[in-house]
Amino acid sequence: MTKIDIIQDVYEKLGFSKKDSARIVESVFEIMKECLGRGEKIKISGFGNFVVKEKKSRRGRNPQTGKEIEISARRVLTFKSSQVLRKALNG
Amino acid sequence: MNKSGLIEALSRKENITEKKAVEVVNLIFKGFTEELKKGGRIEIRGLGSFVVRDYEAYTGRNPKTGKNIEVSPKKLPFFKVGKELKEKVDR
């Protein structure tokens, strides 16, 4: 499933034009990206939470050369699925 | 931001009624859930992709009581963040 399938679904079921459906679907993902880009989390009940986590810098190793390297502090995005979704997958 | 925040932002950005925005957002996440239930993969360019991973049964331990417990095989959704969003979050 890609954006095209979602746009088609919105177009068929919600009565928007093809063009509007595409723009609206794009907007949903834009809003989510902006929000996460600000470091804010997104909670979609019944689906899951997208959370930005701060990672401290740590020592790591290049698995190919075995050399020790410093892994810099960074922010990463994690997704925690909701119990409802996990139940749906295992039902 | 939760689901209603996303709905509100979408309604404002696209100048559509909140009722329509609710329908769009619900359709998207219901569509995601249905796709994952079928074992399908979702790929949203710029945002990321979702897949379902199969986990085999294993013997775990209740950390509180120390008792062994049989964990049955399960399916879990997994989100891999897209390149664009990964960079946006880490800025």
N, CA and C atoms of all chains as a GROMACS GRO file, in nm:
protein
  546
    1MET      N    1   0.085  -0.120   0.000
    1MET     CA    2   0.000   0.000   0.000
    1MET      C    3   0.088   0.124   0.000
    2THR      N    4   0.057   0.214  -0.091
    2THR     CA    5   0.130   0.341  -0.094
    2THR      C    6   0.030   0.457  -0.091
    3LYS      N    7   0.083   0.578  -0.102
    3LYS     CA    8  -0.003   0.696  -0.099
    3LYS      C    9  -0.112   0.690  -0.206
    4ILE      N   10  -0.075   0.635  -0.323
    4ILE     CA   11  -0.170   0.626  -0.435
    4ILE      C   12  -0.296   0.550  -0.396
    5ASP      N   13  -0.277   0.439  -0.323
    5ASP     CA   14  -0.392   0.359  -0.280
    5ASP      C   15  -0.480   0.436  -0.181
    6ILE      N   16  -0.415   0.512  -0.093
    6ILE     CA   17  -0.489   0.588   0.007
    6ILE      C   18  -0.568   0.700  -0.062
    7ILE      N   19  -0.503   0.766  -0.156
    7ILE     CA   20  -0.569   0.874  -0.231
    7ILE      C   21  -0.691   0.818  -0.305
    8GLN      N   22  -0.675   0.702  -0.366
    8GLN     CA   23  -0.785   0.638  -0.438
    8GLN      C   24  -0.901   0.607  -0.343
    9ASP      N   25  -0.868   0.560  -0.225
    9ASP     CA   26  -0.968   0.526  -0.125
    9ASP      C   27  -1.046   0.651  -0.082
   10VAL      N   28  -0.972   0.760  -0.057
   10VAL     CA   29  -1.035   0.886  -0.016
   10VAL      C   30  -1.125   0.938  -0.130
   11TYR      N   31  -1.075   0.927  -0.251
   11TYR     CA   32  -1.150   0.972  -0.369
   11TYR      C   33  -1.280   0.894  -0.385
   12GLU      N   34  -1.273   0.762  -0.369
   12GLU     CA   35  -1.391   0.678  -0.390
   12GLU      C   36  -1.493   0.689  -0.278
   13LYS      N   37  -1.444   0.708  -0.155
   13LYS     CA   38  -1.536   0.698  -0.041
   13LYS      C   39  -1.583   0.832   0.014
   14LEU      N   40  -1.504   0.940  -0.006
   14LEU     CA   41  -1.539   1.063   0.064
   14LEU      C   42  -1.586   1.177  -0.027
   15GLY      N   43  -1.593   1.152  -0.155
   15GLY     CA   44  -1.654   1.251  -0.244
   15GLY      C   45  -1.568   1.372  -0.280
   16PHE      N   46  -1.438   1.364  -0.259
   16PHE     CA   47  -1.350   1.472  -0.306
   16PHE      C   48  -1.307   1.441  -0.449
   17SER      N   49  -1.265   1.545  -0.520
   17SER     CA   50  -1.209   1.521  -0.655
   17SER      C   51  -1.075   1.448  -0.639
   18LYS      N   52  -1.028   1.393  -0.749
   18LYS     CA   53  -0.899   1.322  -0.745
   18LYS      C   54  -0.788   1.416  -0.695
   19LYS      N   55  -0.791   1.539  -0.749
   19LYS     CA   56  -0.688   1.636  -0.717
   19LYS      C   57  -0.693   1.675  -0.569
   20ASP      N   58  -0.814   1.702  -0.520
   20ASP     CA   59  -0.829   1.737  -0.379
   20ASP      C   60  -0.790   1.620  -0.288
   21SER      N   61  -0.829   1.500  -0.327
   21SER     CA   62  -0.796   1.381  -0.247
   21SER      C   63  -0.645   1.370  -0.231
   22ALA      N   64  -0.572   1.391  -0.341
   22ALA     CA   65  -0.427   1.381  -0.338
   22ALA      C   66  -0.369   1.486  -0.244
   23ARG      N   67  -0.420   1.610  -0.255
   23ARG     CA   68  -0.366   1.719  -0.173
   23ARG      C   69  -0.396   1.696  -0.025
   24ILE      N   70  -0.518   1.651   0.004
   24ILE     CA   71  -0.559   1.631   0.143
   24ILE      C   72  -0.477   1.520   0.209
   25VAL      N   73  -0.458   1.409   0.138
   25VAL     CA   74  -0.380   1.298   0.193
   25VAL      C   75  -0.235   1.342   0.218
   26GLU      N   76  -0.182   1.415   0.119
   26GLU     CA   77  -0.047   1.469   0.134
   26GLU      C   78  -0.038   1.557   0.259
   27SER      N   79  -0.140   1.638   0.282
   27SER     CA   80  -0.143   1.728   0.397
   27SER      C   81  -0.138   1.654   0.530
   28VAL      N   82  -0.210   1.542   0.538
   28VAL     CA   83  -0.210   1.465   0.663
   28VAL      C   84  -0.066   1.426   0.699
   29PHE      N   85   0.008   1.376   0.600
   29PHE     CA   86   0.145   1.333   0.628
   29PHE      C   87   0.238   1.452   0.651
   30GLU      N   88   0.211   1.562   0.583
   30GLU     CA   89   0.290   1.684   0.605
   30GLU      C   90   0.275   1.732   0.749
   31ILE      N   91   0.150   1.735   0.796
   31ILE     CA   92   0.123   1.781   0.933
   31ILE      C   93   0.196   1.690   1.033
   32MET      N   94   0.190   1.560   1.008
   32MET     CA   95   0.258   1.465   1.098
   32MET      C   96   0.409   1.490   1.098
   33LYS      N   97   0.465   1.509   0.979
   33LYS     CA   98   0.610   1.529   0.969
   33LYS      C   99   0.654   1.658   1.039
   34GLU      N  100   0.575   1.764   1.020
   34GLU     CA  101   0.610   1.892   1.085
   34GLU      C  102   0.608   1.877   1.236
   35CYS      N  103   0.505   1.810   1.285
   35CYS     CA  104   0.488   1.791   1.428
   35CYS      C  105   0.606   1.713   1.486
   36LEU      N  106   0.641   1.603   1.422
   36LEU     CA  107   0.753   1.520   1.469
   36LEU      C  108   0.885   1.594   1.453
   37GLY      N  109   0.895   1.675   1.349
   37GLY     CA  110   1.015   1.756   1.327
   37GLY      C  111   1.039   1.855   1.439
   38ARG      N  112   0.930   1.897   1.503
   38ARG     CA  113   0.943   1.988   1.619
   38ARG      C  114   0.976   1.912   1.747
   39GLY      N  115   0.980   1.779   1.736
   39GLY     CA  116   1.011   1.697   1.852
   39GLY      C  117   0.888   1.659   1.932
   40GLU      N  118   0.771   1.690   1.876
   40GLU     CA  119   0.646   1.660   1.945
   40GLU      C  120   0.601   1.518   1.910
   41LYS      N  121   0.533   1.452   2.004
   41LYS     CA  122   0.487   1.316   1.972
   41LYS      C  123   0.347   1.319   1.911
   42ILE      N  124   0.313   1.210   1.843
   42ILE     CA  125   0.180   1.197   1.785
   42ILE      C  126   0.116   1.070   1.838
   43LYS      N  127  -0.004   1.086   1.894
   43LYS     CA  128  -0.074   0.970   1.949
   43LYS      C  129  -0.200   0.946   1.868
   44ILE      N  130  -0.204   0.832   1.800
   44ILE     CA  131  -0.323   0.796   1.724
   44ILE      C  132  -0.390   0.680   1.797
   45SER      N  133  -0.499   0.709   1.867
   45SER     CA  134  -0.561   0.603   1.947
   45SER      C  135  -0.608   0.491   1.855
   46GLY      N  136  -0.584   0.369   1.896
   46GLY     CA  137  -0.623   0.253   1.817
   46GLY      C  138  -0.517   0.211   1.718
   47PHE      N  139  -0.416   0.296   1.698
   47PHE     CA  140  -0.310   0.262   1.603
   47PHE      C  141  -0.174   0.260   1.672
   48GLY      N  142  -0.133   0.372   1.727
   48GLY     CA  143  -0.005   0.374   1.798
   48GLY      C  144   0.047   0.515   1.819
   49ASN      N  145   0.163   0.523   1.885
   49ASN     CA  146   0.226   0.652   1.913
   49ASN      C  147   0.360   0.665   1.842
   50PHE      N  148   0.381   0.781   1.784
   50PHE     CA  149   0.511   0.814   1.725
   50PHE      C  150   0.580   0.906   1.824
   51VAL      N  151   0.697   0.865   1.872
   51VAL     CA  152   0.763   0.943   1.977
   51VAL      C  153   0.907   0.974   1.937
   52VAL      N  154   0.947   1.100   1.955
   52VAL     CA  155   1.085   1.141   1.928
   52VAL      C  156   1.166   1.121   2.056
   53LYS      N  157   1.271   1.042   2.046
   53LYS     CA  158   1.354   1.015   2.165
   53LYS      C  159   1.492   1.076   2.150
   54GLU      N  160   1.541   1.131   2.262
   54GLU     CA  161   1.676   1.187   2.266
   54GLU      C  162   1.774   1.075   2.300
   55LYS      N  163   1.874   1.057   2.218
   55LYS     CA  164   1.976   0.957   2.247
   55LYS      C  165   2.105   1.028   2.285
   56LYS      N  166   2.165   0.987   2.395
   56LYS     CA  167   2.292   1.047   2.436
   56LYS      C  168   2.404   0.993   2.348
   57SER      N  169   2.514   1.064   2.344
   57SER     CA  170   2.627   1.014   2.268
   57SER      C  171   2.685   0.893   2.342
   58ARG      N  172   2.736   0.798   2.267
   58ARG     CA  173   2.792   0.678   2.330
   58ARG      C  174   2.905   0.624   2.244
   59ARG      N  175   2.984   0.535   2.307
   59ARG     CA  176   3.092   0.472   2.234
   59ARG      C  177   3.037   0.351   2.160
   60GLY      N  178   3.072   0.340   2.034
   60GLY     CA  179   3.029   0.224   1.958
   60GLY      C  180   3.148   0.166   1.887
   61ARG      N  181   3.122   0.070   1.802
   61ARG     CA  182   3.230   0.004   1.731
   61ARG      C  183   3.188  -0.012   1.587
   62ASN      N  184   3.279   0.015   1.498
   62ASN     CA  185   3.253  -0.014   1.357
   62ASN      C  186   3.260  -0.166   1.341
   63PRO      N  187   3.146  -0.231   1.309
   63PRO     CA  188   3.145  -0.376   1.308
   63PRO      C  189   3.238  -0.435   1.201
   64GLN      N  190   3.272  -0.355   1.101
   64GLN     CA  191   3.358  -0.407   0.995
   64GLN      C  192   3.506  -0.401   1.034
   65THR      N  193   3.546  -0.292   1.096
   65THR     CA  194   3.688  -0.275   1.127
   65THR      C  195   3.719  -0.302   1.274
   66GLY      N  196   3.612  -0.304   1.357
   66GLY     CA  197   3.634  -0.325   1.499
   66GLY      C  198   3.685  -0.202   1.572
   67LYS      N  199   3.699  -0.093   1.498
   67LYS     CA  200   3.749   0.032   1.558
   67LYS      C  201   3.643   0.096   1.647
   68GLU      N  202   3.690   0.151   1.758
   68GLU     CA  203   3.596   0.221   1.844
   68GLU      C  204   3.567   0.359   1.786
   69ILE      N  205   3.439   0.396   1.788
   69ILE     CA  206   3.403   0.529   1.740
   69ILE      C  207   3.304   0.593   1.836
   70GLU      N  208   3.296   0.723   1.828
   70GLU     CA  209   3.203   0.798   1.912
   70GLU      C  210   3.074   0.815   1.832
   71ILE      N  211   2.962   0.766   1.887
   71ILE     CA  212   2.834   0.787   1.821
   71ILE      C  213   2.772   0.912   1.883
   72SER      N  214   2.749   1.012   1.801
   72SER     CA  215   2.706   1.141   1.854
   72SER      C  216   2.563   1.135   1.910
   73ALA      N  217   2.530   1.230   1.995
   73ALA     CA  218   2.394   1.241   2.048
   73ALA      C  219   2.301   1.268   1.932
   74ARG      N  220   2.183   1.211   1.936
   74ARG     CA  221   2.090   1.233   1.825
   74ARG      C  222   1.946   1.216   1.869
   75ARG      N  223   1.856   1.257   1.782
   75ARG     CA  224   1.714   1.237   1.810
   75ARG      C  225   1.661   1.135   1.710
   76VAL      N  226   1.592   1.034   1.760
   76VAL     CA  227   1.539   0.931   1.672
   76VAL      C  228   1.388   0.918   1.692
   77LEU      N  229   1.322   0.869   1.588
   77LEU     CA  230   1.178   0.851   1.594
   77LEU      C  231   1.147   0.705   1.622
   78THR      N  232   1.060   0.681   1.720
   78THR     CA  233   1.019   0.543   1.747
   78THR      C  234   0.868   0.532   1.733
   79PHE      N  235   0.822   0.414   1.702
   79PHE     CA  236   0.678   0.389   1.692
   79PHE      C  237   0.641   0.279   1.789
   80LYS      N  238   0.544   0.308   1.874
   80LYS     CA  239   0.495   0.207   1.968
   80LYS      C  240   0.352   0.177   1.928
   81SER      N  241   0.328   0.053   1.884
   81SER     CA  242   0.194   0.018   1.837
   81SER      C  243   0.097   0.009   1.954
   82SER      N  244  -0.028   0.040   1.927
   82SER     CA  245  -0.128   0.034   2.033
   82SER      C  246  -0.170  -0.111   2.053
   83GLN      N  247  -0.222  -0.138   2.172
   83GLN     CA  248  -0.265  -0.274   2.202
   83GLN      C  249  -0.378  -0.318   2.108
   84VAL      N  250  -0.460  -0.220   2.070
   84VAL     CA  251  -0.572  -0.249   1.979
   84VAL      C  252  -0.517  -0.303   1.846
   85LEU      N  253  -0.412  -0.238   1.795
   85LEU     CA  254  -0.353  -0.282   1.668
   85LEU      C  255  -0.288  -0.420   1.684
   86ARG      N  256  -0.215  -0.438   1.794
   86ARG     CA  257  -0.148  -0.566   1.816
   86ARG      C  258  -0.250  -0.680   1.828
   87LYS      N  259  -0.363  -0.649   1.893
   87LYS     CA  260  -0.468  -0.751   1.905
   87LYS      C  261  -0.526  -0.782   1.768
   88ALA      N  262  -0.546  -0.679   1.687
   88ALA     CA  263  -0.604  -0.698   1.554
   88ALA      C  264  -0.515  -0.788   1.469
   89LEU      N  265  -0.384  -0.774   1.486
   89LEU     CA  266  -0.291  -0.854   1.406
   89LEU      C  267  -0.284  -0.999   1.451
   90ASN      N  268  -0.316  -1.021   1.578
   90ASN     CA  269  -0.304  -1.156   1.632
   90ASN      C  270  -0.440  -1.221   1.657
   91GLY      N  271  -0.544  -1.158   1.608
   91GLY     CA  272  -0.680  -1.206   1.635
   91GLY      C  273  -0.719  -1.330   1.556
   92MET      N  274   0.065   1.581   1.991
   92MET     CA  275  -0.055   1.592   1.909
   92MET      C  276  -0.127   1.457   1.909
   93ASN      N  277  -0.257   1.459   1.933
   93ASN     CA  278  -0.333   1.335   1.924
   93ASN      C  279  -0.420   1.337   1.798
   94LYS      N  280  -0.507   1.237   1.787
   94LYS     CA  281  -0.584   1.227   1.663
   94LYS      C  282  -0.671   1.350   1.639
   95SER      N  283  -0.733   1.401   1.745
   95SER     CA  284  -0.819   1.519   1.725
   95SER      C  285  -0.737   1.641   1.687
   96GLY      N  286  -0.613   1.650   1.738
   96GLY     CA  287  -0.525   1.759   1.699
   96GLY      C  288  -0.491   1.753   1.551
   97LEU      N  289  -0.468   1.631   1.504
   97LEU     CA  290  -0.437   1.609   1.363
   97LEU      C  291  -0.558   1.645   1.276
   98ILE      N  292  -0.675   1.605   1.322
   98ILE     CA  293  -0.799   1.634   1.250
   98ILE      C  294  -0.821   1.785   1.240
   99GLU      N  295  -0.801   1.853   1.352
   99GLU     CA  296  -0.819   1.998   1.357
   99GLU      C  297  -0.722   2.068   1.262
  100ALA      N  298  -0.596   2.026   1.268
  100ALA     CA  299  -0.494   2.087   1.183
  100ALA      C  300  -0.525   2.064   1.035
  101LEU      N  301  -0.575   1.945   1.004
  101LEU     CA  302  -0.609   1.912   0.865
  101LEU      C  303  -0.726   1.997   0.817
  102SER      N  304  -0.827   2.008   0.903
  102SER     CA  305  -0.945   2.087   0.868
  102SER      C  306  -0.907   2.232   0.840
  103ARG      N  307  -0.816   2.286   0.920
  103ARG     CA  308  -0.772   2.424   0.903
  103ARG      C  309  -0.688   2.439   0.776
  104LYS      N  310  -0.592   2.349   0.761
  104LYS     CA  311  -0.498   2.360   0.649
  104LYS      C  312  -0.567   2.344   0.514
  105GLU      N  313  -0.662   2.252   0.508
  105GLU     CA  314  -0.726   2.222   0.379
  105GLU      C  315  -0.862   2.290   0.363
  106ASN      N  316  -0.901   2.364   0.468
  106ASN     CA  317  -1.029   2.433   0.462
  106ASN      C  318  -1.145   2.336   0.434
  107ILE      N  319  -1.146   2.225   0.505
  107ILE     CA  320  -1.258   2.130   0.494
  107ILE      C  321  -1.324   2.120   0.632
  108THR      N  322  -1.447   2.071   0.637
  108THR     CA  323  -1.516   2.063   0.766
  108THR      C  324  -1.446   1.961   0.855
  109GLU      N  325  -1.465   1.978   0.987
  109GLU     CA  326  -1.403   1.883   1.080
  109GLU      C  327  -1.458   1.744   1.057
  110LYS      N  328  -1.585   1.737   1.016
  110LYS     CA  329  -1.648   1.608   0.992
  110LYS      C  330  -1.574   1.535   0.879
  111LYS      N  331  -1.544   1.610   0.774
  111LYS     CA  332  -1.472   1.551   0.661
  111LYS      C  333  -1.330   1.511   0.702
  112ALA      N  334  -1.268   1.599   0.782
  112ALA     CA  335  -1.131   1.571   0.826
  112ALA      C  336  -1.126   1.444   0.912
  113VAL      N  337  -1.230   1.424   0.994
  113VAL     CA  338  -1.240   1.302   1.075
  113VAL      C  339  -1.244   1.181   0.983
  114GLU      N  340  -1.325   1.192   0.878
  114GLU     CA  341  -1.340   1.080   0.785
  114GLU      C  342  -1.208   1.046   0.716
  115VAL      N  343  -1.136   1.151   0.676
  115VAL     CA  344  -1.007   1.130   0.607
  115VAL      C  345  -0.910   1.057   0.701
  116VAL      N  346  -0.892   1.112   0.821
  116VAL     CA  347  -0.794   1.057   0.914
  116VAL      C  348  -0.831   0.914   0.953
  117ASN      N  349  -0.960   0.891   0.980
  117ASN     CA  350  -1.003   0.755   1.015
  117ASN      C  351  -0.982   0.658   0.900
  118LEU      N  352  -1.011   0.703   0.780
  118LEU     CA  353  -0.994   0.617   0.662
  118LEU      C  354  -0.847   0.576   0.647
  119ILE      N  355  -0.757   0.671   0.668
  119ILE     CA  356  -0.614   0.643   0.654
  119ILE      C  357  -0.569   0.537   0.755
  120PHE      N  358  -0.599   0.559   0.882
  120PHE     CA  359  -0.548   0.466   0.983
  120PHE      C  360  -0.624   0.334   0.984
  121LYS      N  361  -0.753   0.336   0.944
  121LYS     CA  362  -0.824   0.210   0.930
  121LYS      C  363  -0.764   0.132   0.813
  122GLY      N  364  -0.732   0.204   0.706
  122GLY     CA  365  -0.670   0.142   0.589
  122GLY      C  366  -0.536   0.079   0.624
  123PHE      N  367  -0.457   0.150   0.707
  123PHE     CA  368  -0.329   0.097   0.753
  123PHE      C  369  -0.350  -0.035   0.828
  124THR      N  370  -0.445  -0.032   0.922
  124THR     CA  371  -0.472  -0.150   1.005
  124THR      C  372  -0.515  -0.269   0.919
  125GLU      N  373  -0.605  -0.242   0.824
  125GLU     CA  374  -0.653  -0.350   0.737
  125GLU      C  375  -0.538  -0.410   0.655
  126GLU      N  376  -0.453  -0.321   0.604
  126GLU     CA  377  -0.340  -0.368   0.522
  126GLU      C  378  -0.246  -0.455   0.606
  127LEU      N  379  -0.217  -0.410   0.728
  127LEU     CA  380  -0.126  -0.487   0.814
  127LEU      C  381  -0.189  -0.620   0.854
  128LYS      N  382  -0.322  -0.620   0.872
  128LYS     CA  383  -0.392  -0.744   0.907
  128LYS      C  384  -0.376  -0.847   0.796
  129LYS      N  385  -0.374  -0.797   0.673
  129LYS     CA  386  -0.356  -0.887   0.558
  129LYS      C  387  -0.210  -0.932   0.545
  130GLY      N  388  -0.125  -0.874   0.628
  130GLY     CA  389   0.017  -0.907   0.620
  130GLY      C  390   0.090  -0.822   0.517
  131GLY      N  391   0.021  -0.719   0.468
  131GLY     CA  392   0.079  -0.633   0.365
  131GLY      C  393   0.176  -0.530   0.421
  132ARG      N  394   0.238  -0.458   0.330
  132ARG     CA  395   0.338  -0.360   0.368
  132ARG      C  396   0.286  -0.222   0.326
  133ILE      N  397   0.313  -0.121   0.406
  133ILE     CA  398   0.269   0.016   0.376
  133ILE      C  399   0.393   0.101   0.357
  134GLU      N  400   0.398   0.173   0.248
  134GLU     CA  401   0.515   0.260   0.229
  134GLU      C  402   0.470   0.401   0.194
  135ILE      N  403   0.499   0.494   0.284
  135ILE     CA  404   0.465   0.634   0.262
  135ILE      C  405   0.596   0.710   0.243
  136ARG      N  406   0.622   0.747   0.120
  136ARG     CA  407   0.745   0.821   0.088
  136ARG      C  408   0.764   0.941   0.179
  137GLY      N  409   0.881   0.953   0.235
  137GLY     CA  410   0.910   1.070   0.318
  137GLY      C  411   0.877   1.047   0.464
  138LEU      N  412   0.780   0.958   0.490
  138LEU     CA  413   0.739   0.933   0.629
  138LEU      C  414   0.806   0.804   0.679
  139GLY      N  415   0.776   0.694   0.612
  139GLY     CA  416   0.835   0.568   0.650
  139GLY      C  417   0.752   0.452   0.602
  140SER      N  418   0.786   0.332   0.650
  140SER     CA  419   0.711   0.214   0.607
  140SER      C  420   0.675   0.127   0.727
  141PHE      N  421   0.565   0.056   0.712
  141PHE     CA  422   0.518  -0.036   0.815
  141PHE      C  423   0.518  -0.178   0.760
  142VAL      N  424   0.569  -0.271   0.839
  142VAL     CA  425   0.559  -0.412   0.804
  142VAL      C  426   0.518  -0.490   0.928
  143VAL      N  427   0.473  -0.612   0.907
  143VAL     CA  428   0.441  -0.698   1.020
  143VAL      C  429   0.552  -0.801   1.032
  144ARG      N  430   0.605  -0.815   1.152
  144ARG     CA  431   0.709  -0.914   1.175
  144ARG      C  432   0.654  -1.030   1.256
  145ASP      N  433   0.697  -1.149   1.218
  145ASP     CA  434   0.654  -1.270   1.288
  145ASP      C  435   0.755  -1.306   1.394
  146TYR      N  436   0.708  -1.331   1.513
  146TYR     CA  437   0.797  -1.374   1.621
  146TYR      C  438   0.762  -1.515   1.663
  147GLU      N  439   0.863  -1.600   1.680
  147GLU     CA  440   0.838  -1.737   1.722
  147GLU      C  441   0.813  -1.743   1.872
  148ALA      N  442   0.760  -1.857   1.913
  148ALA     CA  443   0.736  -1.878   2.056
  148ALA      C  444   0.868  -1.886   2.130
  149TYR      N  445   0.871  -1.840   2.252
  149TYR     CA  446   0.992  -1.855   2.334
  149TYR      C  447   0.954  -1.864   2.481
  150THR      N  448   1.051  -1.911   2.560
  150THR     CA  449   1.027  -1.917   2.703
  150THR      C  450   1.083  -1.792   2.766
  151GLY      N  451   0.995  -1.715   2.824
  151GLY     CA  452   1.037  -1.590   2.887
  151GLY      C  453   1.030  -1.604   3.037
  152ARG      N  454   1.052  -1.495   3.103
  152ARG     CA  455   1.051  -1.498   3.249
  152ARG      C  456   0.976  -1.376   3.299
  153ASN      N  457   0.893  -1.397   3.395
  153ASN     CA  458   0.827  -1.284   3.459
  153ASN      C  459   0.930  -1.218   3.550
  154PRO      N  460   0.970  -1.095   3.519
  154PRO     CA  461   1.080  -1.032   3.595
  154PRO      C  462   1.044  -1.011   3.742
  155LYS      N  463   0.916  -1.006   3.774
  155LYS     CA  464   0.875  -0.983   3.913
  155LYS      C  465   0.886  -1.110   3.996
  156THR      N  466   0.836  -1.220   3.939
  156THR     CA  467   0.830  -1.343   4.016
  156THR      C  468   0.944  -1.439   3.980
  157GLY      N  469   1.008  -1.418   3.867
  157GLY     CA  470   1.115  -1.507   3.825
  157GLY      C  471   1.064  -1.635   3.762
  158LYS      N  472   0.932  -1.647   3.753
  158LYS     CA  473   0.871  -1.768   3.696
  158LYS      C  474   0.887  -1.772   3.545
  159ASN      N  475   0.909  -1.892   3.492
  159ASN     CA  476   0.915  -1.910   3.347
  159ASN      C  477   0.774  -1.901   3.288
  160ILE      N  478   0.765  -1.837   3.174
  160ILE     CA  479   0.636  -1.834   3.106
  160ILE      C  480   0.657  -1.862   2.958
  161GLU      N  481   0.563  -1.934   2.901
  161GLU     CA  482   0.567  -1.963   2.758
  161GLU      C  483   0.504  -1.845   2.684
  162VAL      N  484   0.581  -1.784   2.596
  162VAL     CA  485   0.527  -1.676   2.514
  162VAL      C  486   0.492  -1.737   2.378
  163SER      N  487   0.366  -1.727   2.340
  163SER     CA  488   0.325  -1.790   2.213
  163SER      C  489   0.369  -1.705   2.095
  164PRO      N  490   0.374  -1.764   1.975
  164PRO     CA  491   0.416  -1.688   1.857
  164PRO      C  492   0.325  -1.569   1.836
  165LYS      N  493   0.381  -1.461   1.787
  165LYS     CA  494   0.297  -1.341   1.770
  165LYS      C  495   0.344  -1.259   1.651
  166LYS      N  496   0.258  -1.172   1.607
  166LYS     CA  497   0.290  -1.078   1.500
  166LYS      C  498   0.295  -0.938   1.560
  167LEU      N  499   0.396  -0.862   1.525
  167LEU     CA  500   0.406  -0.725   1.574
  167LEU      C  501   0.430  -0.629   1.458
  168PRO      N  502   0.363  -0.514   1.459
  168PRO     CA  503   0.390  -0.415   1.356
  168PRO      C  504   0.523  -0.348   1.381
  169PHE      N  505   0.593  -0.316   1.274
  169PHE     CA  506   0.723  -0.252   1.286
  169PHE      C  507   0.727  -0.132   1.193
  170PHE      N  508   0.773  -0.020   1.244
  170PHE     CA  509   0.780   0.102   1.163
  170PHE      C  510   0.925   0.137   1.137
  171LYS      N  511   0.957   0.158   1.010
  171LYS     CA  512   1.092   0.204   0.976
  171LYS      C  513   1.079   0.347   0.926
  172VAL      N  514   1.146   0.438   0.994
  172VAL     CA  515   1.132   0.580   0.959
  172VAL      C  516   1.199   0.608   0.824
  173GLY      N  517   1.136   0.691   0.744
  173GLY     CA  518   1.190   0.728   0.613
  173GLY      C  519   1.306   0.825   0.626
  174LYS      N  520   1.384   0.834   0.520
  174LYS     CA  521   1.505   0.914   0.523
  174LYS      C  522   1.476   1.062   0.552
  175GLU      N  523   1.378   1.115   0.482
  175GLU     CA  524   1.345   1.258   0.497
  175GLU      C  525   1.305   1.290   0.640
  176LEU      N  526   1.217   1.207   0.697
  176LEU     CA  527   1.169   1.233   0.832
  176LEU      C  528   1.279   1.208   0.935
  177LYS      N  529   1.361   1.108   0.910
  177LYS     CA  530   1.472   1.076   1.000
  177LYS      C  531   1.562   1.197   1.015
  178GLU      N  532   1.591   1.260   0.901
  178GLU     CA  533   1.679   1.378   0.904
  178GLU      C  534   1.610   1.497   0.969
  179LYS      N  535   1.482   1.510   0.942
  179LYS     CA  536   1.405   1.621   0.996
  179LYS      C  537   1.399   1.616   1.149
  180VAL      N  538   1.384   1.494   1.201
  180VAL     CA  539   1.373   1.474   1.345
  180VAL      C  540   1.507   1.503   1.414
  181ASP      N  541   1.617   1.470   1.348
  181ASP     CA  542   1.749   1.478   1.410
  181ASP      C  543   1.815   1.615   1.395
  182ARG      N  544   1.749   1.706   1.328
  182ARG     CA  545   1.808   1.837   1.306
  182ARG      C  546   1.838   1.911   1.436
   0.00000   0.00000   0.00000
